[in-house]
């Protein structure tokens, strides 16, 4: 988008008159004020929408009044993603951690390792001159299966990773693979810190890849989505900007996605979730599925965040999903089932 100076006036010097200049100046001034008014209107609309979705005195981070917890799976301590767009990594790892805790195998995993491997993969494959840090849940799982994982304590996050990645700009795609890899390793060590070479767990030593396969095999988790106009029961490619590797997901109805969540939780398995944190207010006129289809067709549902679903609850107003977040004051997020239907882009569930 252009700023205030993004106005181009074309004219002939011979035809230039004081009146033309005056009109041009007025046009520029008008454009400036229109831009400011439109920006203010957008902010006010967003604030009003949030007020509608979350009534005064309530917060998605606070347990809903009078809620009875029906299911609450154990978790590792809440990890703060800080100022990084790595919620997709935090959410997928949080789901795997809880899944392992439930079966008596306590693990605490490093999103930093996922981020480093993701950036390295982009550079070495020549996919980007400036690697991105945003991705999807299936990408986090794919990285684990190809590059492994390490423990949280052995590779903790650093802040301002986006700034620290600037040395990667000096890695030329035309350089030989060996030269690129050496420069890449130096840049990644600066951005993320030197990585551990092994994982030590319960007296055993693993490579990162061996450790990853010991806690999550490739066929143990499946991605699900709900895309209007695509046949249900088939694998489709969610067409979202962060799905750069074109991962596939099983296309099901929104109600079936919700049923998968409840079935997984009832059997002691968490679910990783990604979707829109500011869904539209549910309407009483149309069905939730029709509203979702209209919102998706209009491009109004985005994958702006990811969390792990770890429980359910209910009160007089309805049923809730309890989420483990990677930021916020409480580290919890409470989502109504209607919000889940309207806001969900994709989930990752354990095959049972």
N, C-alpha and C positions, 0 to 999 in steps of 0.2 A: 504494500500500500504506500502511496505517496504521502509525504509530509506536507507542511504548509506551503513549501516552495514548489510542489509538484504541479505547477500550472504552466503549460506551454502555449505561448501566443505567437502565431504566425502572421506576418504582415509585410507589406512592401514598404521600404524606406521612403519611396517617393509618395506613397499615399498616406504616410503618417501625418496625423493632425493632432492638435491638442485635444479634440473631442474623442478621438480614438484612444489616445493615451489615458484620458480620464475614465473612459468606459472600461478599459483594461484594468486600471487600478481598482475600480469599484468591483469588478468581477473577482479579482484576487481577494479583496477584503471580504466579499460575500462568501467566497469559497472557504475562507478561514473560519468565519463564524458558523457556516453550515456544518463544517467538519467538527467544530467544537460542540455544537448543539447535538449533532448525531452521536458523538462520543458520549456526551452526558446522558442522552436518551438511552443509549445501550446500557450504560452503567445502572441507570434507574430501573430499567426493565429487568436486569439481572437481579438487582436487590429485591424488587417486587416479587419476582418469581420465587426466589429463595424464601421470602417471607410466606408465600402461599404454601410451598412444599413443607417447610418446617415452621409450624405455628410459633407465635411468641412464647418464650419461656421453655421451649423444648430444644433439643439438640440431638443430632444423630450420634453424637459421642456419649450421650448420657442414656442410661437404661430407661426405657419408656416407663412412665408412671404406672404402677400396679402390675408390671410384667412378671409373669412366672416363668422361670427358666425351665425348659423341657429337656434340652440336651446342651451340654457344654463340654467339649472335648479338651483335654489338656494341651498346653502350648509351651513353647520355649518363651523366655522373656521377650517383650516387644522390642524390636529393633527399629531405630529411626533412620529413614532413608536420607534425611537431611535435605540439602538443596540439589538433589540428583533426580533424574527421571527414571529411577531404577525400581519403581514399584512392582513392575512385572517380575523381576528377579526375587524381590523380597516376598511377594505373594506366593510364587510357586514353591520357593524353598520353605516358607512357613507351613504350607500344606503338607509337604513331604515330612517336615520335622514332626508335626502333629501325628501324621500317619504312623511314623516309626515309634513315637512315644506310646501310642495306644497299644502297640504289640510288645511293648516293654524294651524297646531299643532307643535309648536317648541319644539324639544327634543334634548338633547346633551348627548350621551351615553358613558359608560365607558368600553373600551377594557380591562382594568385591571380586572374588574369583570369577564369577559369571561375567561381570562387567569387563574384566581384563580379557578374558577369552573371547568375548563378543567383539571387542575393539580389535584384537589381534586378527581375528578371522576376517573382518572387513578389510583390514589393510593388506594382509597377505593374499587375499583373493582379488585385490584390486577393485573392490566394490565401492570404495569411497575415498576421496582425497582427505576429507575430514570426517572421521567415523562418527556415527550417531550413538547415543546411549539409550534411546527409547526403543522398545520392542514389545513383544507379546509373551503370554504365558508359554505357548508351545516353543518359542525360541529359547527360553530359559531351560526347558526340559531337553531340547535338542542339544544345547551347549553341554549340559551335564553328560549326555550320552556320548558325546564326541571328544570333550576336553576334560571331563571329570569334575570333581568338586573337592573342596577342603573344608576344614572346620573353621568356625567363626573366630575362635581364639587365635588361630594361627595366621589369619589374614583378615584383619578388621578394616572397615572402610576409612577412607580419607575424604575430607570435605573438599569442595571446589574442584572436583575431578574435571569438570568441563574446561576450566581454566588451565589445569595441569596438562590437558591433552594437546595444547598448542604446539609442543615440539613435533607432533606427528605431521604438522603441515610441511615439514622439511623432508619428509620421506617421499621421494619421487617414485611414481608407479613404474617409470622406465628403468629404475635401477635393478640390478640382478637380484634374484631371490635371497641370496646370502647377504648381500649388502642391506637389503630392506629388512631382513630379519634382525640383523645386528642393531641397526638404527631403531627398529621397532622395540626391541627388548630394552634398550636404554631409555627410550621415551616412556615405555610402560612402567619401568621401575621408578621413574620420576613421578609419574601420575598416580600409580597404585601401590608402589612399594615392591621390593623383591618378593617373588612368590615362594611358598614352601614347596619342596620337592616331593615330600612324602606325607602321608597321614598316619598318625599313630592312634590306635583305638583299641582299648581293652587288651593291651599287651601285644597287639599285632601291628605290622607295618604294611600299608597299602600304597600303591601309586594313586594319584587323584582319580584316574579312570577306574581302577579296581574298586576304590571306595564308592564312587558314584553307582557302579553296577551292583554293589552289595546292598544298597538301600533303595534303588529304583531302576528296574529293568525297562528297556524300551517299550515292551508291550503291556506294561502295568498301568499306564495312564492314557486316557483318551480325551481329546478336545471336543467340545460340543458348541454349536452356535445355532442361531435361528434367523435365517435370511429369507425374507418374503420373495415369492416368485420362484424359489428353488425347491426341487422335490425333497420331501422329508425322507430320512432313512438313507441318505447318500452323503458321501464325503464331498465337501465343497471348500473353496478357498475364500475365507472372509476378506472382502475387498476393503481393507483399512490401511492407512499409510504406514503404520508400524509393522505390518506383516510383510516385511521386505523379502523374506525367504519363501513366501507363498505357502506357509504351512496350511494343511487341510484340517477341517473339523467336521464332525458328523452333524448334518443339518436336521434339527428336530423342531417341534413346535415349542413356543415359549413355555407353555404349561408342562411339556415333557422335560424341559430343562429344569424347571422347578421340582418336578417329581424326582429327577435324578439326584438333585441336591438333598431332598428329604430322605431318599433311600440310602444314599451314601452316609449321611449323618447318623441315621438310625442303626447302621451297621458299624459305626465307629470310625468312619473315614471322612476327613475334611474335604473340602472342594476349593480349588483356586478360582477366583472370579476376576473378570475385568469388564469394565463398562463405563457408564456415564455417572458421575457423582452428583449431577444436578438434573435428574429426570423431570419431565413435564409432570404437572399435577394430573393424577388419574381422573378421567371424566366419567360421569355416571350415565352419559348418553350412549357411548359406544363401548364395545367390549375392549378389554385390555389388549387382546391380540390385534384388533383392528387399529387401535390407537398406536400400538407399536409399529405396525406396518406403515402407517401414515408418517410417523416420526422418522423411521429409517429411510423411507422414500425421499423425505425432505432433507436428509442428511443432518438431522437434529440429535442423533444418538452417536456419541463418540466414545472411544476407549481412552478416557483421560485418567483412569486410575485402575489399580488392581489390589485385591485383598484376598485373605483366606477366610472362607466360611467355616466356622468352628462350632456353631450351635444354633438352637432355635428357642423361641419363647413366644408367649402370648399374653394378651390382656383383653379387656372388654372391647377394644377397638379392632383387634385382629391378631395376626401372627407375624412374627419377626424373624429375620435371620441375623445371627450374631456373627460379626466379622472381626478378625484380627487385622488391625491396620498397621501401617509402617510410619505413621506420624500421628500427631494429635495429642491432646492432654491426657486421655485415658488409654489410648492404644486400642480402643474398641469402636465399633461402628454398628449401628442398629438399622437395618433396612427392612421396610415392609415388603410383603410378597408382591404387592402391586408395583412398588418401585423396582423390584427385581425383574418383573415382567417387562417393564418399560425401559429399563436402563442397561440390561445385560447384553454385551457383545459376545462374550465367550466364557466358557468355564472349562476347567480341567478336572476330571474326576477319576478316582481309582477304579480300575476294572474289578468287579466283584462277581 
